[in-house]
Amino acid sequence: MLLTGKVTGVNGNMVSVAFDDRVTQNEVAFVLTDGNDRLKGEVIRVRGREADIQVFESTTGIKVGNKVEFSGQLLSVELGPGLLTQVYDGLQNPLPELAKEAGYFLKRGLYIYPLDREKTWDYSPAAKVGDCLKAGDTIGSVPEGIFTHRVMLPFAWAGEWEITWTAEAGAYNIDTVVAKAKNGDEERNITMVQTWPVKIPISCYDEKLMPREPLVTQVRIIDTFFPVAKGGTFCTPGPFGAGKTVLQHALSQRSEVDIVIVAACGERAGEVVEILREFPHLEDPRTGRHLIDRTIIICNTSSMPVAAREASIYTSVTLAEYYRQMGLSVLLLADSTSRWAQALREMSGRLEEIPGEEAFPAYLESLVASFYERAGLVRLRDGGQGSITICGSVSPAGGNFEEPVTQATLKVVGSFLALSRDRANARRYPAIHPLDSWSKYHSIVPKDKINEARAMLRTGNEVNQMMKVVGEEGTPTSDFVQYLKSEFIDAVYLQQNTFDKVDSGCGAERQQHVFDKLLDIIRHKFTFPDKDAARSFFQRLRQDFIDWNYCPWESDTFKAGEEKIDSLIKNGK
C-alpha cells in the first residue's frame, strides 16, 4: 500500500509534510505539483507525524496541501553492467538520455532508468545448482569493455542462499532472470541488476586491510615526496586557478588503477564541460583505448539544484564500492567537497540546527570522515583484493587552509597535497607546494633519500628568503650554490611537462633511477669562482636534465642523455 502525506510548508528546497502512517529516515518521496510533476526528494528528518523532505529539484509551484507519495525505499542506485562510459547526474539519471528526452534544458521531474534495458550482454554462469553463496559472491559474469563484470548475489540478501537454477550461457538483457536461489522456504530470482542505498557502505568482503602499497600516479612529486597508498585517501586543497582540474586530469589518465570515477560536485559548468569534452578523446596509456572506456562521470554542476550535490557524492562512492567488490582498483576524484559542504550548510540552516564554525553544521567533521572512511583496501571472500582510493578536491575561499572543510578533511586523509597559487602563477606544474604538503604513506623511494632532498629544499628556501633582505651580493657563494641546488630539484624533478608524451607520465622504476642521479648532484661538492659561474653551470645542467626527462625510458637517447649529465658533473667545478 502506497503511503501518502500532504505538504504543510515550503522553505527553499525543503518541504514539510504531514503523514498518517510511518516514514523512514532517508526514504525517497515524491512531491506532486498542480502541473502533474513528480519531484523526487529524500526524508532528512522525522518529528512526530511530520517529516522534512529535501527535494532534489526546484520547488517552484509546490503549494500547501499538495500530495506527497512515500516510496518505502531508501535513496538508492542501480548496480549492473553498463555503468562504465556513462555520464550521470547526482541521482544517477543518464544525462545524454535526458538530453534526448527533454533537449538542452532539462525538464523538472524527469527521471530515466540508469541502465539500458534493451542492450544484451554475453552472460557466462559461474555458480552451479546446489552451491551455497552469501551476498556479494559471484553468480556469473559478462564482458564490460576490457573488464569481466561480475554478476553477484544481491548485497542486501542476508544469510546463506542455495542456488536452485541457473541460466545457460547466452545473450540476455539486465532484467532477465539468470539464476534462482532459496533460503529455507523462500526462493528469489537473480538478475544482472540490483539496487543499493547510497548512504550505507557495501561491506560484503572478508576483511578491510591497511593500505600499504603505493599507488603509482606517475606524477613525480606525488609518488616520491607525498605518496598515496592504493586504498588510501588524499586531498588537494587550493584556491581558484591553482590547477586542481589539470592535476585531476593527469591523475585519472596516468594512475595505475582499473576504474576512474569523477564526481563533479558543484563545480562550475565550464570546468565540467571541459571534462565532458576531453575525457572521451583522451588516450588511455594503459590500454591504448580511450580513457572514457573505464570511467564514470557523476555530473552535478553549480547551476544544478544544490540539494543533489549531497546525493552525487554518495552515488559516486557507492559505484566505486560496487567495482571494488569485483576485485578492481578504483580511483574516485571528488571535485569539490567544499561545494558539497556548502549544500550541507544550506540544508542545516533550513532545519534550524545550531550552527558550527562559519555556519557549517556542527556534525561536518563526522560527515567528512564517514565519506573518506568508505575508501580502503579489502580482501574478498574468493581471496582477491579490491581497493578504492579517494581524492577530495577542496576549494577554500581565498586559499585559506584554516577554514572548517579543509581542517575537517586534514584530520582524516593520509596525504595532503597543498596547491599553491604562487607556484601556479610561476607556471610550476604541478603546483603542489613541496614544503607545505605531507603524507603518511610509504614512498617508492627510501625515506632517508627523500629526507636529503627535503633538507636541500628547506635550506634553499631559507637562503632565498635571506637574499630578499640582503640581496644576492650579500650572500656567500656556498649558500648561493645551496639555493641553486634547491631550484634545480624543483625545475627538473618537482615540475613535470604534462604536454610532453614522455614526461607527462614517469613510472616508478624511472623515478627511482632519476632520483638517484638527482641525489648525486645534491651531494656533489662544487667549487665555483663566483656566483655567475655557478649560475651558468646549473643552467646548463638543468637544460640537459630536462632534455633527459623527455627521452623514452631505457632508450639509446636516454642513455646518451645520462652520459652527457655525468660528464658535465664530472667536469663541473
Salt bridges, closest charged atoms under 4 A:
ASP34 OD2 - LYS63 NZ 3.03
ASP37 OD2 - ARG108 NH2 3.47
GLU42 OE2 - LYS199 NZ 2.97
GLU50 OE2 - ARG47 NH2 3.22
ASP52 OD2 - ARG45 NE 2.87
ASP52 OD1 - ARG47 NH2 3.01
GLU69 OE1 - ARG38 NH2 2.97
GLU78 OE1 - ARG117 NH1 2.81
GLU97 OE2 - LYS100 NZ 3.54
ASP137 OD1 - ARG381 NH1 3.30
GLU144 OE1 - HIS149 ND1 2.55
ASP175 OD2 - ARG117 NE 3.13
GLU186 OE2 - ARG188 NE 2.71
GLU207 OE1 - ARG379 NH2 2.29
GLU213 OE2 - LYS230 NZ 3.86
GLU267 OE2 - ARG339 NH1 3.38
GLU271 OE2 - ARG268 NH1 3.68
GLU278 OE1 - HIS249 ND1 3.31
ASP284 OD2 - ARG294 NE 2.50
ASP293 OD2 - ARG289 NE 3.51
GLU310 OE2 - LYS199 NZ 3.15
GLU321 OE1 - ARG374 NH2 2.82
GLU346 OE2 - ARG350 NH1 3.01
GLU365 OE2 - LYS411 NZ 2.71
ASP382 OD2 - ARG150 NH1 3.13
ASP436 OD2 - HIS433 ND1 3.89
GLU452 OE2 - ARG523 NH2 2.61
GLU472 OE2 - ARG535 NH2 2.39
GLU487 OE1 - ARG428 NH2 2.96
ASP490 OD2 - ARG423 NH1 2.85
ASP490 OD2 - ARG428 NH1 2.74
ASP503 OD1 - ARG220 NH1 2.87
ASP516 OD1 - LYS449 NZ 2.84
ASP532 OD1 - ARG535 NH1 2.88
ASP544 OD1 - LYS564 NZ 3.47
GLU562 OE2 - HIS513 NE2 2.96
GLU562 OE2 - LYS517 NZ 3.39
ASP566 OD1 - LYS517 NZ 2.77
